[in-house]
């Protein structure tokens, strides 16, 4: 089996556990990990892969043979990812230009969900600009989303003033002129998570259906090892493991994605559970359900 996992501790634990079942697990060095997503969901060239949760949801919606292994490898607050320069705030966003790397980028899906849910923003009244395709073949962005010219770069357009806002995570430039558009973003994000009972989930683990069927014991062993490696955090868990722990954040991500035209059809969380259990030949309780 082949795997792409960004965290060394999870990769080491999974490899040891899988090898104990008599199956070899080769870790591929792909950085950043999202660059492995396209090959994983469309070609199945990785068996067990860290993947953005929205990419996994899109893959299932488009009938790609992948399933969810309910392990969170990255969770974080997201309100701070809407950035701007000058005096603009989130209240000014309608009628303005906003750039995001890809329409199906998970950070963007979460942030746009907040805009509609908390700030009453009509997403169609925003001038959205995207710079890359998503990872899942067959997806098409909504017709009210504009593609940047060939060769354009989100960071450059933002810093040179062609965008009023940008949605950026780890790639946010460290410059004094840049600030979050949501006032008191950290406090707002913390209160949102406390109210919901969960934090936004960014990355989870996906498995190809073929690997799940052929190597069920090994995949379950990898799940057990990763679960033992990830301690719960509180008062809100940023790395939930198990079906029930992931139900809230994944279901909401799916709702936001459907509302934004990221998914072509609804993807219920129980559909994900059923797909995983059928492929592995286990009951939901085996994976925290």
C-alpha positions as CSV (number, residue, x, y, z in Angstrom):
1,X,0.0,0.0,0.0
2,X,1.0,3.6,-0.6
3,X,0.2,6.5,1.7
4,X,0.6,10.3,1.8
5,X,0.3,11.8,5.3
6,X,1.6,15.2,6.3
7,X,2.2,14.5,10.0
8,X,5.2,12.4,10.7
9,X,3.8,11.0,13.9
10,X,0.7,9.7,12.2
11,X,2.7,8.3,9.3
12,X,5.0,6.5,11.6
13,X,2.2,5.0,13.7
14,X,0.2,3.9,10.7
15,X,3.2,2.3,9.0
16,X,4.1,0.3,12.0
17,X,0.6,-0.9,12.6
18,X,0.0,-1.8,9.0
19,X,3.3,-3.7,8.8
20,X,2.3,-5.7,11.9
21,X,-0.6,-7.1,9.8
22,X,1.8,-8.4,7.2
23,X,1.1,-5.6,4.7
24,X,3.8,-3.0,3.6
25,X,2.9,0.7,3.8
26,X,5.1,3.0,1.7
27,X,5.0,6.7,2.6
28,X,5.3,9.0,-0.4
29,X,6.9,12.4,0.1
30,X,4.4,14.8,-1.3
31,X,4.5,18.4,0.1
32,X,2.2,20.1,0.5
33,X,0.0,17.1,0.9
34,X,-2.9,18.6,-1.1
35,X,-0.8,18.0,-4.3
36,X,-1.5,14.3,-3.9
37,X,-5.3,14.7,-3.9
38,X,-5.9,14.8,-7.6
39,X,-4.1,11.5,-8.2
40,X,-5.7,9.9,-5.2
41,X,-9.3,10.7,-6.1
42,X,-9.1,10.4,-9.9
43,X,-6.5,7.7,-10.5
44,X,-6.2,5.9,-7.2
45,X,-2.5,6.1,-7.3
46,X,-2.3,6.5,-3.5
47,X,-4.1,3.9,-1.2
48,X,-4.4,5.9,2.0
49,X,-4.2,9.7,1.7
50,X,-4.6,12.8,3.7
51,X,-7.2,14.9,1.8
52,X,-9.2,18.0,2.3
53,X,-12.7,17.2,3.6
54,X,-14.4,19.1,0.8
55,X,-12.3,17.2,-1.8
56,X,-13.4,13.9,-0.2
57,X,-17.1,15.1,-0.3
58,X,-16.7,16.1,-3.9
59,X,-15.1,12.8,-4.8
60,X,-18.0,10.8,-3.3
61,X,-20.6,13.1,-5.0
62,X,-19.0,12.5,-8.3
63,X,-18.8,8.7,-7.8
64,X,-15.1,8.4,-7.3
65,X,-14.2,5.1,-5.6
66,X,-12.8,6.5,-2.3
67,X,-14.1,6.3,1.2
68,X,-13.6,8.2,4.5
69,X,-11.4,6.8,7.2
70,X,-12.7,9.0,10.1
71,X,-9.4,10.6,11.3
72,X,-8.8,14.3,11.4
73,X,-5.3,15.3,10.5
74,X,-5.9,19.1,10.5
75,X,-8.5,21.2,12.1
76,X,-8.4,24.9,12.9
77,X,-10.4,28.1,13.3
78,X,-11.1,29.7,9.9
79,X,-12.6,33.2,10.6
80,X,-9.1,34.8,10.4
81,X,-8.6,33.6,6.8
82,X,-10.6,36.5,5.3
83,X,-7.9,39.2,5.0
84,X,-7.8,42.7,3.6
85,X,-5.8,45.9,3.6
86,X,-6.8,49.4,4.7
87,X,-10.1,50.0,6.4
88,X,-12.4,47.4,4.9
89,X,-14.2,44.8,7.1
90,X,-16.4,41.9,6.5
91,X,-19.4,44.2,6.5
92,X,-18.1,45.8,3.3
93,X,-17.8,42.5,1.3
94,X,-20.9,42.6,-0.9
95,X,-20.0,44.3,-4.2
96,X,-16.3,43.8,-3.6
97,X,-13.7,41.5,-5.2
98,X,-12.6,38.5,-3.2
99,X,-9.9,36.1,-4.3
100,X,-9.6,32.4,-3.3
101,X,-7.2,29.8,-4.6
102,X,-9.9,27.4,-5.7
103,X,-13.7,27.5,-5.3
104,X,-13.6,24.1,-3.8
105,X,-10.8,24.8,-1.4
106,X,-12.0,23.8,2.1
107,X,-10.9,27.0,3.8
108,X,-13.0,29.0,1.3
109,X,-16.0,26.7,1.8
110,X,-15.9,27.2,5.6
111,X,-15.3,31.0,5.3
112,X,-18.2,31.5,2.8
113,X,-20.4,29.4,5.1
114,X,-19.7,31.8,7.9
115,X,-20.4,34.8,5.6
116,X,-23.8,33.6,4.9
117,X,-24.7,32.2,8.3
118,X,-23.3,34.8,10.6
119,X,-23.1,38.0,8.5
120,X,-26.1,37.6,6.1
121,X,-23.9,37.9,3.0
122,X,-25.5,37.0,-0.3
123,X,-22.6,35.2,-1.9
124,X,-23.9,36.0,-5.4
125,X,-23.4,39.7,-4.6
126,X,-19.7,39.2,-4.2
127,X,-17.2,39.4,-7.1
128,X,-15.4,36.1,-6.6
129,X,-12.1,35.4,-8.4
130,X,-10.5,31.9,-8.4
131,X,-7.0,30.9,-9.6
132,X,-7.0,27.1,-9.8
133,X,-9.2,24.2,-10.6
134,X,-10.3,21.8,-7.9
135,X,-8.9,18.4,-7.5
136,X,-11.9,16.3,-8.6
137,X,-12.4,15.7,-12.3
138,X,-15.9,16.5,-13.4
139,X,-16.5,19.5,-11.1
140,X,-17.4,22.8,-12.6
141,X,-17.5,26.1,-10.7
142,X,-20.8,28.1,-10.6
143,X,-21.2,30.5,-13.5
144,X,-21.2,33.4,-11.0
145,X,-17.6,32.7,-10.1
146,X,-14.9,34.3,-12.3
147,X,-11.6,32.6,-13.2
148,X,-8.5,34.8,-13.0
149,X,-6.5,35.4,-16.2
150,X,-3.9,32.7,-17.1
151,X,-0.7,33.3,-15.1
152,X,-2.3,35.5,-12.5
153,X,-1.5,34.8,-8.8
154,X,-3.7,35.3,-5.8
155,X,-1.0,36.8,-3.6
156,X,0.2,39.2,-6.3
157,X,-3.3,40.4,-7.2
158,X,-4.1,40.9,-3.5
159,X,-1.0,42.8,-2.7
160,X,-1.2,45.0,-5.8
161,X,-4.8,46.0,-5.0
162,X,-6.7,44.1,-7.7
163,X,-8.6,42.3,-5.0
164,X,-10.4,43.9,-2.0
165,X,-10.2,40.7,0.0
166,X,-8.4,37.4,-0.1
167,X,-9.1,34.1,1.6
168,X,-5.8,32.6,2.6
169,X,-4.6,30.2,5.3
170,X,-1.0,29.3,5.8
171,X,0.0,31.3,2.7
172,X,-1.1,34.6,4.2
173,X,1.8,37.1,3.7
174,X,3.3,38.3,7.0
175,X,2.9,42.0,6.4
176,X,1.8,44.8,8.7
177,X,-0.6,46.2,6.1
178,X,-2.7,43.0,6.1
179,X,-5.4,42.4,8.7
180,X,-8.3,40.0,9.2
181,X,-11.6,41.4,7.9
182,X,-13.6,39.8,10.7
183,X,-13.1,42.0,13.8
184,X,-11.9,40.0,16.8
185,X,-11.7,37.0,14.6
186,X,-10.1,34.7,17.2
187,X,-12.9,35.4,19.7
188,X,-15.6,35.1,17.1
189,X,-14.2,31.8,15.9
190,X,-13.9,30.4,19.4
191,X,-17.5,31.3,20.2
192,X,-18.7,29.8,17.0
193,X,-16.9,26.5,17.8
194,X,-18.2,26.5,21.4
195,X,-21.8,27.1,20.1
196,X,-21.6,24.4,17.4
197,X,-19.7,22.0,19.7
198,X,-16.9,21.4,17.1
199,X,-14.2,23.2,15.2
200,X,-13.9,23.4,11.4
201,X,-12.2,20.3,10.0
202,X,-9.8,20.8,7.1
203,X,-8.1,17.5,6.4
204,X,-9.2,13.9,7.0
205,X,-7.9,10.5,5.8
206,X,-9.3,8.9,2.6
207,X,-8.9,5.4,1.4
208,X,-9.5,3.9,-2.1
209,X,-12.3,1.4,-2.1
210,X,-10.0,-1.2,-3.6
211,X,-7.5,-0.9,-0.8
212,X,-10.2,-0.9,1.8
213,X,-11.6,-4.2,0.4
214,X,-8.3,-5.9,-0.2
215,X,-6.5,-4.7,3.0
216,X,-9.4,-4.2,5.5
217,X,-7.4,-5.5,8.5
218,X,-4.4,-3.2,7.6
219,X,-6.6,-0.1,7.1
220,X,-8.4,-0.7,10.5
221,X,-5.0,-1.2,12.1
222,X,-3.9,2.2,10.7
223,X,-7.0,3.8,12.0
224,X,-6.4,2.4,15.5
225,X,-2.8,3.6,15.5
226,X,-3.6,7.1,14.3
227,X,-6.5,7.3,16.9
228,X,-4.1,6.4,19.7
229,X,-1.6,9.0,18.4
230,X,-4.1,11.9,18.4
231,X,-5.1,13.0,21.9
232,X,-8.4,14.9,22.3
233,X,-8.2,18.6,22.8
234,X,-10.6,20.8,24.7
235,X,-12.9,22.5,25.2
236,X,-13.3,22.0,21.4
237,X,-11.6,19.1,19.7
238,X,-9.6,20.2,16.7
239,X,-8.7,16.6,15.8
240,X,-11.8,14.5,16.2
241,X,-11.5,10.8,15.4
242,X,-14.3,8.4,14.8
243,X,-17.6,8.7,12.9
244,X,-19.6,10.3,15.6
245,X,-16.9,12.8,16.5
246,X,-16.7,13.8,12.8
247,X,-20.4,13.9,12.1
248,X,-21.0,17.5,13.1
249,X,-18.2,19.2,11.2
250,X,-18.3,17.0,8.1
251,X,-22.1,17.3,7.8
252,X,-21.9,21.1,8.1
253,X,-19.0,21.3,5.5
254,X,-21.2,19.2,3.2
255,X,-24.2,21.6,3.7
256,X,-22.0,24.7,3.0
257,X,-20.5,23.0,0.0
258,X,-23.9,22.2,-1.5
259,X,-25.2,25.7,-0.9
260,X,-22.2,27.1,-2.7
261,X,-22.3,24.9,-5.8
262,X,-19.2,23.0,-4.7
263,X,-21.2,19.7,-4.7
264,X,-23.4,18.5,-7.5
265,X,-25.7,16.7,-5.1
266,X,-26.2,16.3,-1.3
267,X,-23.8,14.0,0.5
268,X,-25.3,12.8,3.8
269,X,-22.9,11.8,6.5
270,X,-24.6,8.4,6.8
271,X,-23.7,7.8,3.1
272,X,-20.1,8.2,4.0
273,X,-20.4,5.9,6.9
274,X,-22.2,3.3,4.8
275,X,-19.6,3.5,2.0
276,X,-16.7,3.0,4.4
277,X,-18.3,0.1,6.3
278,X,-19.3,-1.7,3.1
279,X,-15.7,-1.4,1.7
280,X,-14.0,-2.5,4.9
281,X,-16.6,-5.1,5.8
282,X,-17.1,-3.7,9.4
283,X,-19.8,-2.2,11.5
284,X,-19.9,1.5,12.2
285,X,-19.0,0.9,15.9
286,X,-15.6,-0.4,14.7
287,X,-14.7,3.1,13.6
288,X,-16.2,5.1,16.4
289,X,-19.8,5.1,15.1
